[in-house]
Amino acid sequence: MTVMSVLLVAIALLLLVLSLSTLVLATYAWWDPEARATTGFPATGGAEELSFSILVPCRHESEGVMRATLAALLAQSHRDVEVIISVGHDDPDTRATAELLARERPDRVRVSVDGAAVKSKPRQLNTALQMCRGDVVGVFDAESLAAPELVRAVDDVFRTTGADAVQGAVQLVNHRDTWFSLRNCLEYFIWFSSRLHLQERMGFIPLGGTTVFVRRTLLVELGGWDEECLAEDCELGVRLSSLGRRIRVAYSPELATREETPGDVASFVKQRTRWALGFFQVFRKGVWRRLPTRRARLAARWTLVQQHLVAVTGIAVPLSLALAIGGSFPLPVAMLTFLPLVVTLATVALEACMLRELGRDHGLAMGVRDYVVLILTTIPFQLLLAFATLRAYGRFRRGDLRWEKTEHAGRHLAPVRTQVAA
Amino acid sequence: MTAVATPTTGLHGDVGPAEGGPAEGGGDDRAGLGPVDAGLRSRVAVVLTPDRLLTAAVLAGSLTVGLWNVTDAVAFQDDEGTYAAQAAAAAQGTLGPYTYWYDHPPFGWFQIAALAALPRALGIGDGSELAVTRVVAGTLFAVTATLVHLVLRRLGVAAVISVAATALLVASPLALTLGRQVFLDNVATPWVLLAFWLALSPRRALWAHVGAGAAFGVALLTKLTIAVVGPALLVALLAGRRWRNRGFSLTGALTAGALVLALFPLMALLRSELLAGPDRVSLQQGLEFQLGSRTTSGSFWDVSSGRHALVLGWVDQSQVLVVVGLIGALLCLLDARTRWVPVALAGFAAPMLLGLGYLPGMNVVGALSFLAVAAGAGAHRVWRALAVGLDGVSGRPRRVVTTTIAVLAVTAVGAAAAPEWRERSLPLATADANADWRDAVAWIGANVPDDDVVVVPFSAWSAVQDQGRGGPWTVVALEKVDLDSQFDVEHAQGWREIEWILVGPTTEPNIVNLGLTEMARAMDGSTEVVAFGEWSVREVDTGDTTDTTDTTDRTEEQP
C-alpha cells in the first residue's frame, strides 16, 4: 500500500503541475487589467509604407470558399496588396477556379502552379514565394476571411516595432455547428488572445498557418518553408525564434481572421493528428535547442510535446480519483489526489468567463445552452484530443507522415456574409 | 481601455505625512549618490521603503505586546485546552485524542500544530502544551494587528492614523484577553484580513483576487462562523469599481473560495462520514449540532438573557474601541471604497443582536480588528474633510492648525481610553491568572498514581497528560465521559472506574449545560480532597478496595 500511496502522490503532483501550467498559460491575458493592453495592435491608425504579397494555398477547394477569401483580401484598406493563389498541377478544378478569379482582377491576382510530384502545403508555398514582389509575404488559408483593416494594422506593427514577422489572430466562428465546435472556437480564442502573448514574452512563437506575415528578403534568405514538415508554419516560427528574429503577436477582435471548425469528428481528429505529428517532427528536428534562453526552450518543449502529453495524462485524473475513493489510502494521500481536479474545476469556471468575452469580442451569441455545452464537453473534448495525440504518436513511431487535409465546407461564411460582400 | 481608468474616488487624499498608495510605491529620490555605492544603496532603498519599515515596526511592536505575559495574563479556557490537545494530536498524525465529531473543520488545529513547532523547538513558554500554543496565539495577535495596518494603508489611510488605529486595537483590553487566547477565531482572523488586503489590491491582478477567495476559504476551513463577513468581502472586491476583468476576478475569487472550502466535505466523504448514519459521527451531525441543538443564549433584546449579558460585557470591556469603531463605521458608509467595513461589522453583529442560538464567549474577537479598521478609515475621512476646510490656508498656519487638531484628537481618545487601559489592559502585563490551575495540576502530579483514572477539564488535560500518564482514557476530558461512546468501551463499569476528578471553574456549569449525567453521578459519589481557589481535586468513592500507594493521604481528608 505504501508503494501505491507514493505512486498516487507522484501522479497527483505531476497532474497538478500540468494542470496549473495549462491554467497559467490560458489566463495570461487576464492576469491583470493592463495585460490585455499589451496584446493588441498599436493604436496608430495604420499605415501604408510596405507592399504585401499574400499567398493563398488551395487544394480541392470550392469556388465559393475561394471567392470569399479572395474578396476579403482584395477589400483590404491597404492598397498595396497583391494576391497569389497557389495550386497544384494535379488539381485541375481548383486551378481552373484560381485562373478564373485571377482573370477578374489581373492587376492584383496571380496564380502559381506547383509541379512537384509529391504534394504538400510547404512545397506549394515555396513555389509561390518565387513570384512574390512585396516587401512582406503573408499567408492565408483558402478558407480564411481577413478583416478589412488587417494589412494596414500589420504594416503598422512592422514599422513601429521593427518586427521580422507578425502573427495576427484567427478566430473560429461557427460555435454551434457540432458538439465540439464551441470548445474548438474557445481554444482559438485562448490561443490567440492570451497564450501566444505569454509565449512571445518567453521568446518562443510557433507561427500559425494563416494570417502570418514575414519580411520577404528574410524568408528567401532562410530558404522558405521546410518542405518535409507537416507543421511548416510552426517550424518557420522555431527557426525565426532560434535565430533571435523578432516575431510580434497582435490580437484585436475586430482584426481577427475568421475561419471554420472542422465539420465532423473525423476531420477534427485528422487535423489534430496532423498538427501533433507536425509538432513532434519539429521537436525531433531539434532546431528549438538553439533557442537563446532557457525560458524559450522550456516554452518550446511545452508547446511541441508537453501540451500533447497533457491531453493524454488528462485521462489519468478520473482514474486516480476512482483509486483514491475506492482504495483505502491514508487521508492526506487521498485528499492530495483531488488537487488536480480542483485546478481543473477552476479552469472550467474561468473558461466560462472567456466564453463570455469571446461572444462579446466576436459578436457570437452565447446563451445558457452554450455554457452548459462548455461544461458538458470538457471531458469528451479532452478525450478527442487524447485520441488524436495517441494516433499521431503511433504514426510518428511508424514514420507515417502522410498529409491528411481538412475539408472546408464554408460554414464560417454564413454569419459574416455581409462583410464578404463589402 | 476606458473601463480601466476609473480612479478610486475614495480616500486617496492629498494630506497626511506619509500619504500615498501601497507599499510598492516608495520611489524616493536617490539622485546625488556616489557612483560606487549608489547601486547597493538604491537596492537597499528599494527593499527598505519607509512603508515597509513602518510595517516592520508595527509588527515588532504588536509582537512585543502580544507575547508579553501571554501565558498567564488570562486563565486557560477549556476550548484552548481542546485545541491545544488536538493540535498536539495532529502533530502525531491524528485528528484529536478523542473521536473527531466534526464540531469544527480540523484545519484550524493543523495550523496551530504547524505554528507550534517553532516555539516548541526554541523552548519558548514553560514547556507545557498550552503555553506553547499561547505563544502561537500571541504571534497571531501581532499578525492580525499588522494586517489591520496594511489594510488601512491599502485604503489610502495616512500612516499616522493607521498606526494609531492599530494601537487602539493592540491596547484594547478585549483584544489583549480574547485576542491572545488559543481560539480558532484568532487563527481565522489573519486569513480574513489577508483576503481583504488582497481584494483591495490596487493593481486588480487576477491572482490577487483568486488569492483573496482562497484566503477566505482557508479562513472558513479554520472557523466556519467567519462566513458572516463573506458579503463584505464581495462588497470590497466589487463596490464602486469597474475594470476589464471584473467577471474573471469575481469568478476566480468565488471558485477559489468554494474549492478550498470543499476540502472539508471531501474529507468527510473520504472518511465515509459525510451524512449521518447509525453508530458513526458525521459532518451532517456536526453541522446540525452547531447550527441548531446547542444550548441557546437567548435573545439580545431580553435583558435577562445570557446573550444580552455577554454582548454588554464585551462592550463594557473595550468601550473606546467599540465607540470609536462604530462612529468610524458610519463615516465609512459615505465612501464606496470603504463601505465594506460597516457591512463586515453588520455581519458580526447579526448573530449577536438578531440570533437566538448559542453565542460563544469569544465570538466578538474577529469583529475587533474590523472595528479598528473602521476607526482608522473613519478618522482619515474626518482628516480629509478638515484638509478641504483648510483649502485656502497654507504654510505655517496650516501646520499649526492641523497639528493642534491632531494632538487634541489623540489626547481626547487617549483620555477616554486611559481608565480602561489602566484598569484592564496594564494589569494583564503582570497578572498570574493560572496560579491555582498550576497548583492543582502539580498536586495531582505529586499525589495521584500514574495509572489512576482522572477526569479533568480540557483546560488542564494536556498538562495532566504530560505528567506521563496513560493516554486519553486514563486522563479523561470531562465531557468525553458522557459524549464519546468510546468511554464505555474503555471503562465498562462507567463512572465507577473514575478515581479522581479535577474540578475547575467550568466543571459544574458544563455538567449542567451539556447534560453530563454520568459525570454528575461521579461528582455525587466523590469527595473533595484539596482545594486551590476555584480549583479542587475530588476523589471518587469507587466502592471496591483498590490499594493504591497514597491511601493514607486520601483517607485523612475523608470524613
Chai-1 contact restraints between the chains, C-beta under 6 A:
chainA,res_idxA,chainB,res_idxB,connection_type,confidence,min_distance_angstrom,max_distance_angstrom,comment,restraint_id
A,W30,B,L206,contact,1.0,0.0,6.0,A-B,restraint_1
A,W30,B,N245,contact,1.0,0.0,6.0,A-B,restraint_2
A,W30,B,F248,contact,1.0,0.0,6.0,A-B,restraint_3
A,W31,B,A205,contact,1.0,0.0,6.0,A-B,restraint_4
A,W31,B,L206,contact,1.0,0.0,6.0,A-B,restraint_5
A,D32,B,R203,contact,1.0,0.0,6.0,A-B,restraint_6
A,D32,B,A205,contact,1.0,0.0,6.0,A-B,restraint_7
A,P33,B,V4,contact,1.0,0.0,6.0,A-B,restraint_8
A,P33,B,R204,contact,1.0,0.0,6.0,A-B,restraint_9
A,P33,B,W243,contact,1.0,0.0,6.0,A-B,restraint_10
A,P33,B,R244,contact,1.0,0.0,6.0,A-B,restraint_11
A,P33,B,N245,contact,1.0,0.0,6.0,A-B,restraint_12
A,A334,B,L270,contact,1.0,0.0,6.0,A-B,restraint_13
A,V342,B,L259,contact,1.0,0.0,6.0,A-B,restraint_14
A,A346,B,T255,contact,1.0,0.0,6.0,A-B,restraint_15
A,A349,B,T251,contact,1.0,0.0,6.0,A-B,restraint_16
A,A349,B,T255,contact,1.0,0.0,6.0,A-B,restraint_17
A,C353,B,G247,contact,1.0,0.0,6.0,A-B,restraint_18
A,C353,B,F248,contact,1.0,0.0,6.0,A-B,restraint_19
A,C353,B,T251,contact,1.0,0.0,6.0,A-B,restraint_20
